[in-house]
């Protein structure tokens, strides 16, 4: 453990937080990276496609949060409570579980936001982004555990309904839809619209937040519109996969998958540009 004197000045909290956050991120990214080393060919065909086992969206947002902290120094001497929170968080990081590391990061980021209390907006933004990064995975897992049947059934129904509009006869049963030729598509969690929405909102929120705070109405209206747009793109993708086995292979495993990846990313960053241009800081 470092001597307390290393943190016993006005820059102590900033140094302490960087140490704690680095420990959380290293633990959080270590497990998927080690899993990739043993199975490097396994990737997810969605917006969270793996890079060395790590989801690029999560890595990007985490680095953005760290960058915000580094470029926005603030003066705050750590209190005894800060040191105890840091000790508890680092103890949690010693456990070999990625989800525990994300929980620890959420705990410390939330505590840091409470300590700053709006007095260092740039640094607070970094902690808010890291809080969003740490909460995305457990919230997404919980939502899928609770509502996966509903999410997948809706995706299948919406995709089948879209094909019906173009004259094909589609049968929908739970999370599966089939065309008149007998070709069927099973919608599983890896292709769910919810996953693209959760990753897309994380990128959008992280980048927009770095340009300043916004009214609550902005986050709800623009976030909801982006979520609907990402969901529509995924439903179109699923519908095209349901046309034939050849379409399925092209869009799910071939060049079509990369095209839709690029389309999703393009839409997100267009939304970021629109938000930065037209939204007024709170």
N, C-alpha and C positions, 0 to 999 in steps of 0.2 A: 504494500500500500504506500502511496506517495505521502511525504510529510505534509502535515496540515498547513505548514507555512507556504506551500506552493499555491494554496488557494485563499490565503488570508490577506487579500487585498481587494481593491475595487474591480479587478478583472478576474477575480477568483471564480465567480459563478460561471462566467463564460468558459474558462478553461475546464472547470469541473464538468460542465454540460457536454463539451466536446468529447471528453474522455468517456463519459457514460454512454453517449449516443454512438460513438464508435464501437464500443463493446456490444451494444444491442444490435447494431447493423451487421457486425461481423458474425455474431451468432445466428441472426435471422437469415443471412444469406449462405451460411456455411453448409447447412443440411442439403438444400437443393443443389448446391455446387458439387458436393461430394456424391450425391445421387447421380448427377450428370456424368461424373467421372466413371461410374460403373455402367451407365446406360446412355451414352451420348447421342444415340440416334432417336431417342424418344422426345418428341416435341408436341406441343399443343397447337392445333390449327385454329387459333383465335387471336384476338388482339394482345393477349398475354403470352405470345409465343416465346419459348425459352431461349435465352442467350447464356450458354454455359450453365444451364440448369436454372438460371435466375430470370424472373420475369422482367423484361426491359422496362416496362412501364413503372414497376415498383422501384427499380434501381434508379431510373431517371428522376422520379419524384423525390426519392430519398436524397440523391445528390443535389437536387435543386434546393431542398430544405437546408442541407449542410452549407451550400454556397451562400444562401441568404444569411445564415448565422455568421459565416466568416467575413462577409462584406459589411456587416452591420454590428460592429463592436458596441458594447454597452458596459456601463459601470455598475456593478452590483456585487457587494461583498456577501459571500455565502453565509447563511445562518446555520445554527446547529441542526435545525430541521432539514435544511437543504442537504447537509452531509448525511443525515440518517436516510433520507430518501435515496440519495446516491448509493449508499451502502446496500440498501434493500434491493434496488434495481440491479446493481452489479452482482449481487448474490443470485438473483433470478437468472441473470445471464450465464451463470456457471452451469445451470441445468442444460443438458444437451437436447433441448427442444426448441425448434424455431418459433413455434407459437408462443412459448413462454417469453422469448426474446421480444416478440412484437408487443406482447402485453406489457413487458417492462418498459419498452420505448413509449408506449401510450401513457403509462403512469408518469414517467419522467417529463414527457412533453407537456402533458396536462398540468403538472406541477409547475413547470417553468412558465407557462402562460399565466397561471395564477400569481406567480411571484412578480412577473413583470407588470401586470395590471395595466397594460396599455402605455407604459412609459418608454418603451423601446420598440416602436412599431415594426421596424425592419427585422429585428431579432424575433419578435413575437410571431411574425409571419413565418419564419423558419420553423419555429416550434409547432405552429398550427399545421403546416404542411407535413411535418414528421408525424404529428398526431393522426392526420388523415391517412398517411402511408401505413401506420401501425394498425389502424382500425379496419382498413379495407378488407384484409384477408379474413379475420375472425367474423366480421359482420357478413361478408359474402358467404362464408361457410355456413353460418347459422341460418341465413336466409334460404340457402339451397337445401339445407337439412329440413327446414320447416315447410317450404313452399315449392320444392323442386317439381313435384307432380303438376302443380298448377302452372308454373312457368313453362315447362316442357309441353304440356297439353296446349297451352295458348299458342306457343310457337308453331306447333304442328297444325293447329286449327287455322291460324292466320296464313300460313304458307299454303295449305290446301285451298283455302278460300281464294287466295290470289290466283292460283292456277285455275280454279273454277271460273273466274272472271274471263279467262281467255279460252273458254270452251272445253277444257279437259274435264273429264269426270273423275273427281277425286273422292276417295273414301278416307275419312279420318277416324282413327280409333286411339284414344289416349294420346301417347306421344309419337304415334306413327301415322303417316299418310301415304296412300297408295294411288297410283294413276290407273287408267283403264287397261294398260298393258301389263299390269301386275307388278310394276316397279315400285318398291316401297322405300321410304326413308324413315329411320328411327331417329328422333331428336333426343340426344343425350346431353348431359350437363356441359360437355366440352364445346358444344355448338349452341348453347342457350344464349339468347339475346341478353340475358341478365349479366353474363360474364363480360361481354363487350361493353355493356353500359357501365359496369362498375369500374373497369379499367379506363374507359374513356372519360368518365367524370373525374377520376383521380388526376389524369393528365391535365384536363381543362382547369380544374380547381387549383392545382398546384401552380400552373403558369399564370393564371389570372390573378391569383392571390399575391404574387410577387410585385404586381404593378399597383398595389394599394388595396385598401378595404373597399367593400361595396355594400350597398343597402341589402337587407335580407330579401327584399322582393326581387332583386337582380339575380341572386343565387337560385331562388326557386324557379323563376320564370325561364331564365336561360338554361339552367340545368335540366329542367323538365323538357324543354324543346330539344336539347341535345340528346337526351335519353330516347325520346321518340324517334329522332332521326336515325340514331344508331340501331334501334330496334327494327325500324323499317328496312334498313340496309341488310340486316341479318335475315329478316324474313324473305326478302327478295333472293338472297343467296340460297336459303333452304329451298325455296320454291324452284329455283333453277336446278338444284340438285335432284329434285323430284321429277324432272322431265324424262330422264333416261339414265341407264348405268353409265353411259359415256359422259353425260353432263355431270353426274355425280363424281366420277373420277377426276375430271378436269377441275371442278370447283373445290372439291374437298382435299384432293392430294396434289393436283397439278398446278399449272400456271394461274388458273383461276383463283386459287387460294391466295396467291401473292397479290393479285389484282385487287381482291376485296380487302386485304390487309392495307394496301396503299390507299384505297378509297376511304376506309375508316379513319386512318391517320390524317388524310387530307381534310376530311370533314371536321375533325376535332380542331385542327390548327386554324381552319377558316373561322370556326366558332370563337377561337381565342382572339383572332384579329378583330372580329366584329365586336366582341366584348370589350377589348381594350380601346377600341375607337369610339364606341357609343356610350359605354357605361360611365357614370360619374362616381368618383370616390365618395364614400360615406362621410 
